[in-house]
Structure formats: structure tokens, C-alpha cells
Amino acid sequence: MTFKTKLVLITILPLIAVSVLIGAATYFQARHLIEVETRAVEDRILATKKQEIQNYISLALTSISRIYENEPNGREAAQEQVKEILHNMTFGEDGYFFVYTREGVNLVHPKLGHLVGEKWWDLQDPEGDFVIQSLIEAAEAGGDFHEYVWHKPSTGLVENKLGFAIMLEKWGWMLGTGLYTDDIDREVEIIRADFAASIRQTVFVIFIIALAAIVVTGTLIAGVRFSEQRFADSKLKELTNRIFEIQEQERKRVSTELHDSISQLLVSVRYGIELIHSEAGKVPDLQTQATKCLGILDRAISEVRRISRDLRPSVLDDMGLATALVSLGNEFETHSGIKVTVSAERGNDRLPENAKTALYRVVQECMTNVARHSNATEVDINLSYNSSTLSLTIKDDGVGIQSPLPKAGGLGIRNMRERIETLGGTLRIMKRTKGGTRINVTIPLSTRGLKAA
């Protein structure tokens, strides 16, 4: 993992983690708030219903109290009269009163007439609750509420119901009524749905904000990285160019020293040995040794001149790039036996010294690679100009370069690329379809001060 990738992860991951934590905390806190609020709403509605049920019971007791207390025309007649009153007392669509004896026999039920007169002591609702027993127990306790499941007359469905029962002690009757609570469930579900929608909206807003923050952060990081990369690349190119300049200056200095100093010293020594050779005619052994020394000196002088020329060819400074390339091709053909064809257009001083040197070194490196690796028999070098671009092409008919070419290439290829890139140009290496390797160098003359004023 690269340092830049680590930097991005260090910057982005904490932001993502914080966003996730905030979203999760908001979600769970909101869920808890939903539970608290819905319970509070449910309790308020339930308390209201309880009060309403107690009011209905009070109304029923008020309606029958005189008859229940005085029992006009006897108890049996009074009980029938009370049954009639309670049977006719309904409220709302599903509100009614019911009466059971302590033994669980139904006496009054306006909505479910088939229950009247039957004993329902062991009646259970769908959830297993003994409804009548529980209501009688609540009545015996002095009057209390009991929740159970019962048929709702208006829908015919089984719904939750909150009942309240009291005991008419004198007659042994359990008087009760109740309200269905399915409307509470619906209201609570509506509240839950509203809260859930709010939670989703809040989490979505957090997600959008986090995403926007990540995008902005990523953009800023990318911008900073791009700016730093461009700055680093420019400084690296300046440094590389400076290194090449220093390298060429040092090569030129060494080449000059070899040519003007070492070479001259060797030539002076040769003159002396020639004199010894000419004077040693009467001593055959000395003359033979002098002849050997002259041969060694000639080779040494030739080698010093070759090294001097390789370090910094004087023809490049004296005659220009085109002539230097022709000279390089001729010399390479002489030493390697590989035919070299050079077509070099003169630039008429359109190139500065650093560009000439860079191009010469690229051709020199290419020729070295041809001699070492290509098994070629022919090399073509073409240098041309147009109004804004310099083009250099080196082609050979050898075995071709390795495919695919490594991204960085060898040291020689890397040096060639760096030399050309410092001039704002490009270097492309490709395998020819007919065999061999082709290297294309393109340099814009309008940048890096390449175009003459």
C-alpha cells in the first residue's frame, strides 16, 4: 500500500466511521424515543378510555339505582325492569352493557343475544383468558378493569377490548361494559410510522452530509495531491536536468583534459620514441622494442581519443547535432559492422545545447543497445523538424524488444526517458511488425525554450 493511499485512508476512514457512529446513535436514540413517546400516547389514550368507561358505568348505575334500591313491585319485576333498561342503553357503534350472575350465566347482552340465559363460566378468548371469570373477579374486588379479546359487533372481527365490571351485591349480578382498543393500536401505529419516517429522513440527511463531506475531502485531497505531484514532478525534472547538465559539464571537462593534456603528452612521448627508433638502427633489439612501444602508444592515443569523443564529441559542439549523428553512425558502422543510415535535417540553431546533448545521448544509448541485444544488420536514424515539433526515429531490423516492455525499463531506457521528459517531450518504444525495434522521440519546439527567438 502506497503512502498516498494510506494518507487517503487515514483521512477518509475516520470521517466515514464518525458518520456511521452518528447515524447509528441517532437511529437507536430515535427508536428509543419512539418507544417512550408511543407508550406515553398509549397510556394517555388508555387513561382517557378508562375514565370514559367509568363514566358509562356511573351513568348506568344512576339509571337503575332507584329501581335497584327500592325494588318496586318486587325483586323479580325490578330485575326485569333493570334488564330492559340495560339492554336498551347503548353508546356509540359498539358500546353496550352486559350482566352476568356470579355463576357465569348471562342475563343481558344487547349485541350477542345467543349468550343470554346460558352459562359461560369457562368461556376463553383466543388468547386463553377466562373472560367471564376474570370480569367477575374484577367486580368482586370492588370494581376493576380487565383486558381481553372479544368480537366487535360493527366489524365481526376479534379485537382487543378494555372492560370494567362492578358487583351489584344485593342481586349477585356482575354489571360491566367496555371499549374496544383497536383504535389505540391504529393511532400508535400511525405515530410509529411518522416517527420511523422522520428517522429515515434524518439518517438519509446524515448520509448525504457524510457523503458530501467525503466527496469534498476526497476532492481537496486529490487537488492537494495533484498540486504536490505537479510541484514534485517539476522539481524532479529540474533536478534531473541539472544532474544531466553537471554530468555533461564534467564529461566535457574530462574529455578536454584527455584531448588537450593526456593525448598531447602521449604524442610527445611518441615523438621521443620515434627519435629513439630512428637512432637505433645499429641495435636491432632496441629498434624492435621501440617499434613495439610505438604500436602501443598509437593504440593508447587512439583509445584516449575514442574515450574523449565518447565523453563529449567535439563535432557536436563544432558542427551541430545533424553532423554529430552522421559521425556517430559512421563510427558505429565501422566498429560493429551493422549498416547505419542517417537522415538528419539541420535545425539551423533551433535547439539549445542541452537539447542537442540529450538527443545525441539517446541515439548513443540506442546504438549501444542495438549492438548488445538486437542482432540487427541495419539501423535507420531519422531526425526531422516541422513548425512546432522535433521528431527523432531510430529503427533496426533485429529480434525486437522484449514484449511487454517493463514499465520502468532498464537503467538506460529510464535515463533516455528522463532526458526527453526534462525537455517536455515523449519517448515511445515499440516492437515493429516486420521485426526489430522502433523508438520515436517527439519534442515540442514551443516549450522549454527549445524554439529559437
Salt bridges, closest charged atoms under 4 A:
GLU35 OE2 - ARG192 NH1 2.85
GLU71 OE2 - ARG75 NE 2.86
GLU71 OE2 - LYS170 NZ 3.74
GLU80 OE2 - LYS83 NZ 3.58
ASP129 OD2 - HIS146 NE2 2.64
GLU140 OE2 - ARG102 NE 2.58
GLU169 OE1 - ARG102 NH2 2.66
ASP182 OD2 - LYS152 NZ 2.98
ASP182 OD2 - ARG186 NH1 2.75
ASP183 OD2 - LYS49 NZ 2.97
GLU238 OE1 - LYS235 NZ 3.87
GLU245 OE1 - ARG242 NH1 3.49
GLU248 OE2 - ARG251 NH1 3.73
GLU248 OE1 - ARG312 NH1 3.41
GLU248 OE2 - ARG361 NE 2.94
GLU248 OE2 - ARG419 NH2 3.70
GLU250 OE2 - ARG253 NH2 2.47
ASP260 OD1 - HIS259 ND1 2.89
GLU274 OE2 - ARG270 NH1 1.89
ASP298 OD1 - ARG270 NE 2.38
GLU303 OE2 - ARG306 NH2 2.45
ASP310 OD2 - ARG306 NH1 2.72
ASP317 OD1 - ARG312 NH2 2.59
GLU331 OE2 - ARG309 NH2 2.68
GLU353 OE1 - ARG312 NH2 3.88
GLU353 OE2 - LYS356 NZ 3.78
